[in-house]
Amino acid sequence: MKLVYEWLKGFVQLPASASPEELRARFSLSGTAVDSIEPSAAGPVLDVELTANRGDCMSHYGLAREAAALYNLPLRTPAPELREASDSVSSAVRVEIESPELCGRYTARVLRGVKIGPSPEWLRRRLEAIGQASINNVVDATNYVMFELGNPLHAFDLDTLAEKRIVVRRARAGETMRTLDGVDRKLSAETCVIADARRAVAVGGVMGGAETEISSGTRNLLLESAWFEPISVRRTSKRLGLRTEASQRFERGADPELAELASRRCAELILQIAGGEVLAGVVDVYPAKPRVLQLELTRRELLRILGADVPDRDIEQILKALGFEPVRVDTARGSVGSLMAAWECRRPTWRGDVTREVDLIEEVARHYGLERFPARLPAAKQPAARAAHAEDEEQLRALLVGLGYREIVTITHVDAERDAIFRAADSTPVRIANPIAEDASLLRSSGAVSMTAALGWNLNHGQRDVRLFEIGRRYAWNGAAPVETRIMTLGATGLAREKGLIEGEREFRFEDLKGDLDRAGEFGGGLVWSAGGPAWLASRSAATIALGDGAVALGCAGQLARPVAERLKIRQEVFLAELALDPLYAAYAAERARRRYRPISRFPAVERDFSVIVPDGTAFGRLADAIRSLGIAEIANIEALDLFRGKGMPEGHHSLLIRVTFQSYDATLTDAQMAEASARIVQALELLGAKLRVA
């Protein structure tokens, strides 16, 4: 919601100290966040971020009410005055509501002899300041009053309405109409339409129709100001893919009592800038007024929720300013002492989100000042306990951070088309019944969906070297209910090593990802790697991962396939991994149970490096297994240090640097022992087609 500072001041006379910056701070501290302040021809404009329940604040008048309560100032209520013609509006138009469950109130005024033209400069400036293009004086007037008071309005060319009649009804089967955006819409029976005697002329609460729009030749108007049922408007807007300023206000819950006032204010403005005359009275069809909800606020509950008291005078002042009309009732109930104080409140029609006592407490707290309450936790009703595998998760998290990864937390609601790229063929997705957006209609089937989105976002914002991890969940449908699987997802792209004084920069490779995962697997006894993976990984750099002897599958790792990367508009190599956490944590626990104390050897370790040339496709795991099969008891560790392809290498071959660490617990290793062990290792490697590289 864009808020023009000078427009707001027309409803509440702010003190000189209340600059736009100071107002922004006060709003934000009270729960109405202001993202920014921007200059405009109409003065400073505050960009206010509203939660979905605060439809009452989607206008300058609504935000002025908040400001008046914050500064304890009077609110100027609009009081438009009309000079009406002698003819009655009831003789010029008829209104009938056939579907009161969809439209709870409909008002109609008639203006004759208007002159369509451009709007005055002051009105255009204000509309442009909030991002609205000027169309003509009548349409601009309806938009202006919507942003001023919060109630959407619509103007029909009266002469285009058959029989000068308005019928609010459900759309008929197969009925279509062209909306103001020039699109022909097929309507369903769930859609509320405004019709004349022959056809639908507007989608109720969403958009008007092209056949009855205001044009340069329009002279007579029917001015609509109504209240439409929020859920119906929301569903219609979503079904038609048509989200408008009007639909946003109705679906959040507009004030039904505001309809007539908004109509009167708009008629006053049209007469001022377009001339003409307004017929006497208003056609106001109001099938059922909303019931008045009585709410009680007690000091006892306020103390229980907030943990600190608020003075009586402040409670009453805040609630009165917000329209709740508090009445002190504690003495009438025979209560004794201030702790039993209570207030009866009437919910105003513009605050449909307030339904319980705790809602009143929230209003008091945010206007009194949340910073004035002590920061302390409430007493726990049950003892706290660490979650299962919490220690394992902390250990894994610390390792990944130490390896240079940054943790992210993403939303699991994803786009169906993107999810299909990473979803296994035998997996059924979990669909959200009422998604917040079309691109968030599924629960993700793979962590790679969110990880590629996060990597792409960073790359698009100039961050080329990225290493991320997420500990979260993936989802699948088993035919009766969703199944959640805890997963760890890794993503990396860019440089693995920056340029230094001695070493040059190096791109992140599959070997780096494998090494990082092997480090994580060490806590569980090691990982088993096999070539191959899902279709979204490049076949030459893809692997499936398992535990132990390979019987327990964990997940996969590899390079994102080029066609997938191009489809996602990722323009550099990306490496991904996804592991199931429950079997990994189980392996961690089993490894801890097997682990026994062993003192550090008193004798020094000896390292031997073997630089070998091997055929492409030779896995390091095979070479390491061959070395272990020799049964040399002094071998403490085997690791791959470097891989080289390029100049000097035979075609179809690459160089691999293997480091073997030896250590004895009985004596210092001799040169003769090391020479014998090294010779056996070279012989074992040669059996696999490796050749010792000579410098």
Residue pairs with C-beta under 8 A, 6 or more apart in sequence:
1 47
1 48
1 49
1 50
1 57
1 58
1 63
2 45
2 46
2 47
2 48
2 129
2 130
2 131
3 45
3 46
3 47
3 48
3 60
3 63
3 130
4 40
4 42
4 43
4 44
4 45
4 60
4 126
4 129
4 130
5 20
5 23
5 43
5 44
5 45
5 46
6 42
6 43
6 44
7 42
7 60
7 126
7 148
8 14
8 60
8 63
8 64
8 67
10 60
10 64
10 76
11 60
11 61
11 64
11 65
11 68
11 75
11 76
11 78
12 64
12 67
12 68
12 71
12 73
12 74
12 75
12 76
13 73
13 74
13 76
14 23
14 67
14 71
14 73
15 71
15 73
18 26
18 67
18 71
20 37
20 44
20 46
21 37
23 34
23 46
23 67
24 34
24 37
24 46
26 67
26 70
26 71
27 33
27 34
27 46
27 48
27 63
27 66
27 67
27 70
28 34
29 369
29 370
29 371
30 66
30 70
30 366
30 367
30 369
31 366
31 370
32 48
32 50
32 54
32 57
32 63
32 66
33 48
33 49
34 46
34 47
34 48
34 49
35 47
35 48
35 49
36 46
36 47
37 44
37 45
37 46
37 47
38 44
38 45
38 47
39 45
40 125
40 128
40 129
41 125
41 128
41 129
42 125
42 126
42 128
42 129
43 129
45 129
45 130
48 57
48 63
50 57
50 58
52 252
53 252
53 253
53 353
54 252
54 353
55 150
55 249
55 252
55 253
55 254
55 350
55 352
55 353
56 62
56 65
56 150
56 253
56 255
56 350
56 351
57 63
57 66
58 150
58 248
58 249
58 252
59 146
59 147
59 148
59 149
59 150
59 151
60 147
60 148
60 149
61 78
61 148
61 149
61 150
62 150
62 350
64 75
64 76
65 75
65 321
65 322
65 323
67 73
68 74
68 75
68 321
69 318
69 321
69 322
69 367
70 367
72 317
72 321
75 321
78 148
78 149
78 261
78 265
80 261
80 264
80 265
80 267
80 268
81 268
82 264
82 267
82 268
82 271
82 278
83 271
83 277
83 278
84 277
84 278
84 279
84 280
84 281
85 112
85 277
85 278
85 279
85 280
86 280
87 279
87 280
88 279
88 280
88 281
89 108
89 109
89 110
89 279
89 280
89 281
89 282
89 283
90 281
90 283
91 279
92 110
92 158
92 164
92 279
93 108
93 110
93 158
93 161
93 164
93 165
93 166
93 222
93 283
94 163
94 164
94 165
94 166
94 283
95 106
95 108
95 165
95 166
95 167
95 168
95 283
95 285
96 165
96 166
96 167
96 168
96 285
97 103
97 106
97 168
97 285
97 287
98 167
98 168
98 169
98 170
99 168
99 169
99 170
99 192
100 287
100 288
101 229
102 168
102 170
102 192
102 204
102 228
102 229
102 232
103 168
103 192
103 204
103 226
103 227
103 228
103 229
104 227
104 228
104 229
104 256
104 286
104 287
104 288
104 290
105 226
105 227
105 256
105 259
105 284
105 285
105 286
105 287
106 166
106 168
106 224
106 226
106 227
106 259
106 284
106 285
107 224
107 225
107 226
107 259
107 260
107 263
107 282
107 283
107 284
107 285
108 166
108 222
108 223
108 224
108 282
108 283
109 222
109 223
109 225
109 263
109 264
109 267
109 278
109 279
109 282
109 283
110 158
110 220
110 221
110 222
110 223
110 278
110 279
111 220
111 221
111 223
111 267
111 270
111 271
111 276
111 277
111 278
111 279
112 219
112 220
112 221
112 276
112 277
112 278
112 279
113 219
113 220
113 275
113 276
113 277
114 138
114 218
114 219
114 220
114 221
114 270
114 274
114 275
114 276
115 274
115 275
115 276
116 136
116 137
116 138
116 214
116 215
116 216
116 217
116 218
116 274
117 136
117 137
117 274
118 124
118 134
118 136
118 137
119 127
119 134
119 136
119 137
119 140
119 141
119 273
120 137
120 273
123 134
123 137
123 140
123 141
123 144
123 273
124 134
124 140
126 144
127 133
127 134
127 140
127 143
127 144
127 147
128 134
130 147
132 143
132 147
134 140
135 143
136 214
136 216
137 270
137 273
137 274
138 155
138 214
138 218
138 221
138 270
138 274
139 155
139 214
141 155
141 266
141 269
141 270
141 273
141 274
142 152
142 153
142 154
142 155
142 223
142 266
143 245
144 269
145 151
145 153
145 262
145 265
145 266
145 269
146 152
146 153
146 245
146 246
146 249
146 262
147 245
148 265
149 258
149 261
149 262
149 265
150 249
150 254
150 255
150 258
150 262
150 350
151 225
151 249
151 254
151 255
151 258
151 259
151 261
151 262
152 205
152 245
152 246
152 249
152 250
152 254
153 223
153 224
153 225
153 262
153 263
153 266
154 194
154 202
154 208
154 223
154 224
154 246
155 214
155 221
155 222
155 223
155 224
155 270
156 201
156 202
156 208
156 212
156 214
156 221
156 222
156 224
157 212
157 213
157 214
157 215
157 218
157 220
157 221
158 164
158 220
158 221
158 222
159 218
159 219
159 220
160 201
160 211
160 212
161 196
161 197
161 201
161 212
161 222
162 196
162 197
162 198
162 199
163 196
163 197
164 222
165 196
165 197
166 194
166 195
166 196
166 222
166 224
167 194
167 195
167 196
167 197
168 192
168 193
168 194
168 195
168 204
168 226
169 192
169 193
169 195
170 189
170 190
170 191
170 192
170 193
171 187
171 188
171 189
171 190
171 191
171 192
171 193
171 200
172 187
172 189
173 189
174 186
175 186
175 187
175 193
175 199
175 200
176 184
176 185
176 186
176 187
177 184
177 185
177 187
177 193
177 199
177 200
177 201
177 202
177 203
177 209
177 211
178 184
178 185
178 209
178 210
178 211
179 185
179 203
179 207
179 208
179 209
179 210
179 242
180 207
180 208
180 209
180 210
180 213
181 207
181 242
182 210
185 203
185 240
185 242
187 193
187 200
187 203
188 239
190 232
190 235
190 236
190 239
191 203
191 204
191 236
191 239
191 240
192 203
192 204
192 205
192 228
192 229
192 232
192 233
192 236
193 200
193 201
193 202
193 203
193 204
194 200
194 201
194 202
194 203
194 204
194 224
195 201
196 212
199 211
200 209
201 208
201 209
201 211
201 212
202 208
202 209
202 212
202 224
203 209
203 236
203 240
203 242
204 226
204 228
204 232
204 233
204 236
205 226
205 228
205 232
205 233
205 236
205 246
205 247
205 250
205 251
206 233
206 236
206 237
206 240
206 242
206 244
206 246
206 247
207 242
207 244
207 246
207 247
214 221
219 276
221 270
221 276
223 263
223 266
223 267
223 270
225 259
225 260
225 262
225 263
225 266
226 259
227 250
227 254
227 255
227 256
227 259
228 250
228 254
230 250
230 251
230 252
230 253
231 251
233 247
233 250
233 251
234 247
234 251
236 242
236 247
237 243
237 244
237 247
237 251
253 352
253 353
255 349
255 350
256 286
256 289
256 290
256 349
257 349
257 350
258 349
258 350
259 284
260 282
260 284
263 282
264 282
267 278
270 276
271 277
271 278
290 349
292 346
292 347
293 346
293 347
293 355
294 344
294 345
294 346
294 347
295 324
295 344
295 345
295 346
295 347
295 354
295 356
295 357
295 359
295 360
296 329
296 342
296 343
296 344
296 345
296 357
297 315
297 319
297 326
297 342
297 343
297 345
297 357
297 360
297 361
297 364
298 340
298 341
298 342
298 357
299 309
299 338
299 339
299 340
299 341
299 342
300 339
300 340
301 357
301 358
301 361
302 309
302 310
302 315
302 361
302 364
303 309
303 339
305 358
305 361
306 361
306 365
306 373
307 373
307 374
307 376
307 378
308 372
308 373
308 374
310 364
310 365
310 368
312 328
312 338
312 341
314 364
314 368
315 326
315 343
315 364
316 326
316 328
316 343
318 363
318 364
318 367
318 368
319 325
319 326
319 343
319 345
319 360
319 363
319 364
320 326
321 367
322 348
322 351
322 363
322 367
323 348
323 350
323 351
324 345
324 346
324 347
324 348
324 351
324 354
324 360
324 363
325 345
325 346
325 348
326 343
326 344
326 345
327 343
327 344
327 345
328 341
328 342
328 343
329 342
329 343
329 344
330 340
330 341
330 342
333 340
333 342
335 341
335 342
345 360
347 354
347 355
353 359
354 360
354 363
365 373
389 581
389 585
389 588
389 589
392 523
392 584
392 585
392 588
392 589
393 471
393 581
393 585
395 523
395 588
396 471
396 488
396 520
396 523
397 407
397 471
399 519
399 520
400 407
400 469
400 490
400 516
400 520
401 407
403 467
403 516
403 519
404 467
405 467
405 468
405 469
405 490
405 492
405 516
406 467
406 468
406 469
407 468
407 469
407 470
407 471
408 454
408 468
408 469
408 470
409 470
409 472
410 450
410 451
410 453
410 454
410 470
410 472
411 440
411 450
412 443
412 444
412 450
412 472
412 473
412 475
413 432
413 435
413 436
413 440
413 441
413 442
413 443
413 444
414 439
414 440
414 442
414 443
414 444
414 449
414 450
414 453
415 438
415 439
415 440
415 441
415 442
416 429
416 441
416 442
418 449
418 453
418 568
419 429
419 442
419 444
419 445
419 446
419 449
420 429
421 449
421 536
421 564
421 567
421 568
422 445
422 446
422 448
422 449
422 452
422 534
422 536
423 429
423 445
423 446
424 445
424 446
424 534
427 445
427 476
428 476
428 477
428 478
428 479
429 442
429 443
429 445
429 475
429 476
429 477
430 442
430 443
430 445
430 475
430 476
430 477
430 482
431 441
431 442
431 477
432 440
432 441
432 442
432 443
435 441
443 475
443 482
444 450
444 474
444 475
445 474
445 475
445 476
446 474
446 578
447 470
447 472
447 474
447 487
447 488
447 489
447 578
448 489
448 491
448 536
448 576
448 578
450 470
450 472
450 489
451 468
451 470
451 489
451 490
451 491
451 576
452 491
452 560
452 568
452 570
452 574
452 576
454 468
454 470
454 491
455 466
455 468
455 491
455 493
455 570
455 574
456 568
456 569
456 570
458 466
458 468
459 466
459 493
459 570
459 571
459 572
464 493
464 494
464 495
464 572
465 493
465 494
465 495
465 498
466 491
466 492
466 493
466 494
467 490
467 491
467 492
467 508
468 490
468 491
468 492
469 488
469 489
469 490
469 491
470 488
470 489
471 486
471 487
471 488
471 581
472 486
472 487
472 489
473 484
473 485
473 486
473 487
474 484
474 485
474 487
474 578
475 482
475 483
475 484
475 485
476 482
476 483
476 485
477 483
485 580
485 582
486 580
486 581
486 582
487 555
487 578
487 579
487 580
487 581
488 520
488 577
488 578
488 579
488 581
488 584
489 576
489 577
489 578
490 513
490 516
490 517
490 557
490 575
490 576
490 577
490 578
491 574
491 575
491 576
491 577
492 508
492 512
492 513
492 574
492 575
493 508
493 570
493 572
493 573
493 574
493 575
494 507
494 508
494 572
495 505
495 506
495 507
495 508
496 506
496 507
496 508
496 509
496 512
497 503
497 505
497 506
498 505
499 505
507 573
508 573
508 575
509 575
509 643
510 541
510 557
510 558
510 559
510 575
511 640
511 643
512 575
513 557
513 558
513 575
513 577
514 529
514 543
514 557
515 640
517 527
517 545
517 557
517 577
517 579
518 526
518 527
520 579
520 584
521 527
521 545
521 547
521 584
523 587
523 588
523 591
524 547
524 584
524 587
524 588
524 590
524 591
525 547
525 548
525 587
525 590
525 591
525 594
526 548
527 545
527 546
527 547
527 554
528 545
528 546
528 547
528 548
528 549
528 550
529 543
529 544
529 545
529 619
529 621
530 543
530 544
530 545
530 546
530 550
531 542
531 543
531 619
532 539
532 542
532 543
532 544
533 539
533 542
533 543
533 544
533 556
533 557
533 558
534 542
534 556
535 561
536 560
536 561
536 564
537 556
537 557
537 558
537 559
537 560
537 561
537 576
538 558
538 559
538 560
538 561
538 562
539 561
540 559
541 558
541 559
541 575
542 556
542 557
542 558
542 559
543 556
543 557
543 558
544 553
544 555
544 556
545 553
545 554
545 555
545 556
545 557
545 577
545 579
546 552
546 553
546 554
547 554
547 583
547 584
547 587
548 587
552 583
552 587
553 580
553 583
554 579
554 580
554 583
554 584
555 577
555 578
555 579
555 580
556 577
556 578
557 575
557 576
557 577
557 578
558 575
558 576
558 577
559 573
559 574
559 575
559 576
560 570
560 573
560 574
560 575
560 576
565 571
565 573
565 574
601 663
601 664
601 665
602 665
603 663
603 664
603 665
603 666
603 667
603 668
603 669
604 663
604 668
605 636
605 661
605 662
605 663
606 661
606 662
606 663
606 669
606 674
607 659
607 660
607 661
607 662
608 659
608 660
608 662
608 674
608 677
608 678
608 681
609 641
609 657
609 658
609 659
609 660
610 657
610 658
610 659
610 660
610 678
610 681
610 682
610 685
610 692
611 655
611 656
611 657
611 658
611 692
611 693
611 695
612 623
612 655
612 656
612 658
612 685
612 690
612 691
612 692
612 693
613 649
613 650
613 653
613 654
613 655
613 656
613 690
613 691
613 692
613 693
614 623
614 653
614 654
614 655
614 656
614 688
614 689
614 690
614 691
615 652
615 653
615 689
616 652
616 653
616 654
618 656
618 688
618 689
618 690
620 640
620 656
620 658
622 688
623 656
623 658
623 685
623 688
623 690
624 638
624 658
626 684
626 685
626 687
626 688
627 635
627 638
627 658
627 660
627 681
627 684
627 685
628 635
628 638
629 684
630 680
630 681
630 684
632 662
632 677
632 680
632 681
634 662
634 663
634 664
634 669
634 673
634 677
635 660
635 661
635 662
635 677
636 661
636 662
636 663
637 659
637 660
637 661
638 658
638 659
638 660
638 661
639 658
639 659
640 656
640 657
640 658
640 659
641 657
641 658
641 659
642 655
642 656
642 657
643 654
643 655
643 656
643 657
644 654
644 655
644 656
644 657
645 654
645 655
649 655
655 693
656 690
660 681
662 669
662 674
662 677
663 669
682 692
685 692
686 692
